[in-house]
Structures are given as structure tokens and as C-alpha cells.
Amino acid sequence: MSNKQKSKPNKTQLTDDVIRLGVDVGGTNTDAVLICGHHVLASTKQTTTDNIYQGIENAVTDVLQQAGLSSEEIDFCMIGTTQFTNAFVQRRELNDVAIIRLGLPTAKALPPLTGWPQSMLDSFKQQVFMFPGGHHFNGAVNSDFSEVLLDPVIENILANSLSSVAISAVFSPINQEFELRAKQYLLTHCPDISVSMSHEIGRVGIIERENSTIMNASLAKLAERVVNAFETSLAKLNIKAPLYITQNDGTLMTADAVRQFPVMTFASGPTNSMRGAAFLSGQQEAIVADIGGTTTDIGMLMQGFPRESSMHVDIGGVRTNFRMPDIIATGLGGGSICDPVKGTVGPQSVGYLLKEKAISFGGEILTATDCALTRDPAFIKEAKPELVTLKAAQLAPINQAINKLISQGIDEIKTSRAKVPLILVGGGHILVHETPAGISEIIRPQYAEVANAIGASIGMVSGDIDQIFDYDDLQRDESLELAKQMAIKAAIVAGAIPDTVSILDIQEMPLSYIKGQATRIRIRATGQLFLTSQRAC
Amino acid sequence: MNLTLNDLEDYARGAALLGAGGGGDPYIGRLLAEEAIKTYGAPRIISAQELDDDAVIISVAMIGAPTVLIEKACSGDDIDLLIKAMEARLGKPIDALMPIEIGGVNSCLPLVAAARTGLPLVNCDGMGRAFPGLEMVTFNVYGCDISPVVMTDEHNNQVVIDTDSAAKAEKFARSVVGEMGLSAMLSCYPLNGKQLKKWGVHGTMTLALELGQSIRLGRNGDNAVQALLSALNQTDYYSPARLLLTGKVVDVERVTRDGFSFGHCLVQSFDGEKEVNLSFQNEFLSAKSQDTFLATVPDIIAVVDSDNAEPITAETIRFGQRVCVIATSVPELMRTPEALAIFGPRCFGLDTDYLPTTTK
């Protein structure tokens, strides 16, 4: 990956009088914040309820009361959720899918679902169809596609009452024509089905892109249910503002887009906490450590967005090539259990039971938080660090072990030798005491414990392109310009205010092993969300 | 030797190590092999000694851009056609198949071919590692003819290249692959049993599997990299194997020229005191400390994750990774003056003679 270019920083522009509600629905807590411009008006942490919607209602009611606002005054609602990731990983509530691949004879030896774990295949029904179609890397037709090929699929859909279809065509990120034509034909005959097209979901790499498309199609019914329920719970609270849901790169999707692309919400959690850290600290280039009860996620902010992972990501044992934040997760958290004899810490943790089990809270287990409190006793008001009776000589190796874990993660995630700030979010930030190597300063922003909900509330909208250009056909400058315009257009289509759209990232990847000038270009544009609430009209 | 579905992950991991940083992502090769074995059954793997001297053996490989291979994979029919076309050209039936390159994706494609055709697969290859050019093969070094070179694609196109120069064949093949959509199936160096027994690098499929297993099993112990090094040092081919440096990748630079990915990568020890500079052309070519060469081609220079010993390709190496740089010897056939004239350091523009690894 050479020639990585960066445009000027794209600051989050937030209009001062717009009121945003951010909600993060986590496994343990449902957090909510109200934000006006750059000010946090109110924040809360509530327990996630079994039906999750009660937790949302509790949290939202609380922040509205704190801020003294009425529900009509909210302009935007943003929700971050792990519902879809969890459903897929836990193999529950997945619907049956008809899978269509257009590309024969290409890739015939690698049919759809190759490499899926059997238990995943058993968790929903799949019907696979492979037909001619697809394109070459340069967009030329690979083999001809004809709509009538799909007639047996239509029969099957009708006979088995299937409701969801996944379509992937060879090199569809380069040329979408066949996927679009197939979708249109299917919808003409089966207007009620939902159709997932691979070019809208993944990038070059047939098996990973197709996997993501099938995952998406298997979540179609759940997406409908969850989004409906979000809307119902907001309607109950008399909130009429448009609803957005955060996706894995920190940008927003409309509720309708989530009905179509539930898979895009995968891994939005770490992204939201990093985006929240950027907002709270005002930093655009920094390392973020989100220290929870059991684990710490360390990531790198570049221009206010998490750096993307270059690795393949397995979800529920299925390989994908999503845009995912590059995160180093370590088994260290506020609840990590310490062994004073061996001088070790974690990975076992008391987790969310910290305030019952830790010594400083009257419990009997020595946790990382107890050790940290002996250094900085004022960090947690209700704690009693004097209950920790260990001697300094016993604490020192544990604190060293904690520092080492954090320093290693930081060092691994860093992109250059230059010193950068470290932003600490999450309840366990007290574990970091000394400034680790390679860090210019430690920032502990206010509201750090609800960074996720804040990250959700400030989401931007983005447009991406990922295509191979041949500089022999179209010169490099013209190719790049064309690609930029396509990304900007995609951002505007996604709901960005045209004036605020700028190019966030450009990557040029010359195709190795090949003579000539074929180059893959990936560009992302982002912009501020268009204000569509009644107040703005 | 037997290779079952459960072995494929280890085999592909070992092949990635022997790929010396190149050879393409073996993941797609592993998936193709998995699918072929599920459908057609596991291929029979034999040693060259089981073949008659006049038996006909051909190689099966993929050529092109790894970026395109991950989208096009192969159709299977293109592999069948490749074998048929070669058979027609030779005018005699083929008795066995072989990998030409044990490193990377080309370690797995012959498994697909053998499973589909039922032909036995010979436990050997032509380099004991991966190399960027068709001419960089023991068979070329020791005078076996590269021609005919057959290339096929999934649209039933076939091209036969006849030339008396392996280097020329490499150039023709790169042009043809462009017309075939940037990835194609390729067979070259058709051999008889006598040639193969004499000039093949034998047992490398077993070695790839065993090295992959050692890495996996090593993860249960304290030090996966050390486990890998001891496994390498127990082999005839790759011993002595040395750990050049453990450290962090602090710089990576890549340029693409003439259809290859060139570049260098700097690894620095954790205390910041030692550095190793790796150069690569698809595969790692040399390891240098300051101005001193520590290892060069044809020895294998491999980069593995310092924690779990997973091999890392030059294509995916990135800043911040914690790695071990390993250098191993190569089979004797690959270290003779004739061999070094084809793939010694000077063939890659390195200003040094080959420095054999002599100590662990």
C-alpha cells in the first residue's frame, strides 16, 4: 500500500443550536447523552434491560429531565447497538436466505458458503444458485448475464416463502450492472423480498464480500424488528426527531438504511468510544484507551476517526472484509484480579461486580482498581482504599505489570515514532498513572465514562469508493479526480450537506505481479448530516 | 503421505512460512483445496521414488495478481483444461502432478488439481520455497526444458508458449496473464521420472505440513517461535535456521515496478539498539544490519509474529507489528554455483555474493 495521501483534517462541524440525543445500548449498560453543539447537557448510565427498550426509555427520560428539555426539542437521535453482531455471533434469530452468485464459469471451484462453520450453516437455511455473469478487474464483461436465468430462483422463493436474497457478482465493486439488474428482476416478480447486493456491502475479494452479503441477508427480519422497536420506543417518548444508527466506521445510517444493511453496524462499539474520545478531548490525532471492567481496547485516531484494520476479520467464524477499526484488545480492566504473590494482573476479572467484590468496596478480591487507588485515593469518592493493606513492595510489581500491558498496546498501535497524546475513556482510566513511553500527555476528559454514547451522537455521514483504475486508459490525476467525485457523490447520497463534504482518506494500491498501471483506489468522503427535523424547516 | 481436511490449515501455514514473505495469501488456496477435497476426496500423495523413470509429471500453478485471485479464484475447469492441454501437447498421458512452488498459494492449487483428476501428487517442488520468476526453479538450473508452457483461463482459452529460454517464457507469460484478466492457471517444466528424481526438491509437502504443525503446537508452550526454530533445525533442508532479530516493525516502504512489489522493511529490537533492514521483491531477498548482509537469497528470510509465530507476508506487513525475523538455509540443490547464477543475490541486484548460513 504505497502513496497513502491525506487531505486536511476534517473537523467535526456541529451547529451550535442543534440538540442531539446519543444512546449506546451495551451488554451491561445503556448510556444516553444530550449534546448541544460542543456542550454535553446531560448524561446517564442505566442498566440494559432484557427487552432493551425499557433501558432506552429509562435512559432517555433521565437525560431529558436532567437537561430540563422536552422531547420535541431533540433534533437528532443516534443509537449505537450491538444487537446485530450479537445475533449473528450467537446464531439466533437469523432468517433463511436465497444466495445468488453471478460469475460462472469464474470462481466455480469456490462456491458460496465455502469455509463457513457447520454450526453456522445449521442456524439458518441457505439455497445456493450460481449463474453466468460478472466482470473483469477493468469492468469489461466476464460472461453475459440474462434475467431469465433467475426464473428458477423466483419459483423457489415463492414455493418456500423465502423473504431474503443475497446477490454477489464477480468484480461487482468495479461494475454493478448485473447485481442491479438481478435485483430489479427479482423485485418485479417478488416485490416483498429484501435483496442484499454485494457491491453495496463489501470490497474486492469475492468470498469475504459474499459472506458479508449473506450475513446481511440473514439479519433482514431481525433488522426490521429491531428498527421498528427503536422507533416505537422513541415514539412512546414523543421524540419525533429522525433516528440514525452508527455503523462500524463511526458514520451514521438512517433507520431505513439499517433495515437494508444491518451488517454495517458490526463493531460500531469501539468506534463510538474512540469518536467520543476525539470529541471530548478535541484531539484529532491521538491514541485512545477504552478501559472497561474486564478488557481494554486501544486504538489510534487519525483525523478524528479510528484507523482501519488491514486484517481480515472473522465474525462468528465467518471471514469478512469489513471496514473495522484497528483495535488491540488486552485482558486488563478495572476489575482485573491481581495476585500479590506473583505480582501479576488479569485476565480474570470481577467484571461489573467491582463495587461488590473489590477490597476497596468492602469485598475480598484484590483488583487492579484497588492497586490504582492506593496511588490516587481520590479517584473514586465512595471507595475506601485504606482497606487495602498491601505494602508498597507488593504493589509495585502489580502496578508495573499494569503499565507494561498498557504500554505494549500503545506501542503496537502507534503508526509513527512521534509522540502523541493518550486519551483515556471508560471506567478504568484510573489504572493509568505514569505517562507511557511514546506519549506526549495523558488526557482524561470529563464524561469519559459515556464516551460511547457521545461517539454515537456526533456521527458523520460518509461515501466510499473502491475501484481498480488503469492509468494507461485514464491518467493518474484524472483517475483520482474521478474517484474523489464518486466518493463525494456517495456521501451526499448518504445524507451529507454538500458544502461540508471533504475527502478523508485516499489510498492507492498498485496491483503487484502485473505489468502496466492497474491501480486500486480507495477513497472515503465524509460530511455533516443534513438537518431534516421540523425545527430546521 | 496423507493430507486430510484437518491438515489443510497447518499445511497452508507451513507453506506461508516457506513462501519467504511472498507467494500470495494461501487462504484462498486453502479454501479451494478444502472444497475440492470435500467434493472429490483427498488426493493420493506419492514420493518421486514410486515413479518409473519414463513417467510423465507436470506442474500446476497459478500466475497473476493476488489481488485479482481473491476475486476470480479458479473455476476448476480451467485446471482440468490445463492438464488436458498439456497432455495433448506432449502427446502422452500424464502420470502425476506436482507443485512447482511450495511457498504460498501455489502449494494448494496442485491439491485441487490432483483431487479433481485423481492423478497422484508428487511430494516435492522445484525450489523448496517461493520465488518471483518462472526461471527460478531447480529444473531450469539443471537443464530441464521449461517448454511447453501452457496457460489457461476459465473461459476455455489456452495459450502455449514454446521457447528455449526460461527467462523469455517468464516475460511471455506475464503478457498473456494480462489478457486473461490478471490471473491464470499455468503448467511448465514437463518432466520425466528420471529428471524429477534427480532435480526435484523432495519431501517439501511433508515439510510444509510439519512446520505448520510445529507452529500450532508451539503455541501451547512458552515460545512458539523457538518451537518453530527447533523444528526447522531438525530438517535437512532448512537447517541451520537462525533468529536474526526480535523486534517491532518501524518502517515499511513499497513501490511497484515491472509488475513486482519492491520495497524494504525495518525491524528494530525492543531496546532500540539493533536493527535489521529487509529488502523484498514479492519475497524477502536480504536482511542487513547497517551495511552488513546477515542473510540473502536463496536462503529463506521469513517474518513471523513474535507471539504466535504466524508467518507474515511482505504484502501485509505493517508498522508496529511485533515480529521475529528468521533466516534458514535451503536445500543443497539450491546453493550450487549453477543455482546461484539463476537466483543468487546478484540476480536480484544485490551487491553481494551468497553468504551461506553456517551456524545456528
Interface residues (C-beta under 8 A of the other chain):
Chain A: M1 S2 L104 P105 T106 A107 K108 A109 L110 P111 T114 G115 H136 F137 N142 S143 V170 F171 V204 G205 I206 I207 E208 S310 M311 H312 R319 D411 E412 I413 K414 T415 S416 R417 M509 P510 L511 S512 Y513 I514 K515 G516 A518 R520
Chain B: Y27 I28 L31 L32 E34 E35 A36 I63 G64 A65 P66 T67 V68 I70 E71 K72 A73 C74 S75 G76 D77 D78 I79 V112 P132 E154 H155 R174 S175 V177 G178 G181 L182 K248 V250 E253 R254 V255 T256 D258 G259 F260 S261 G263 N282 E315 T316 R318 F319 G320 Q321 R322
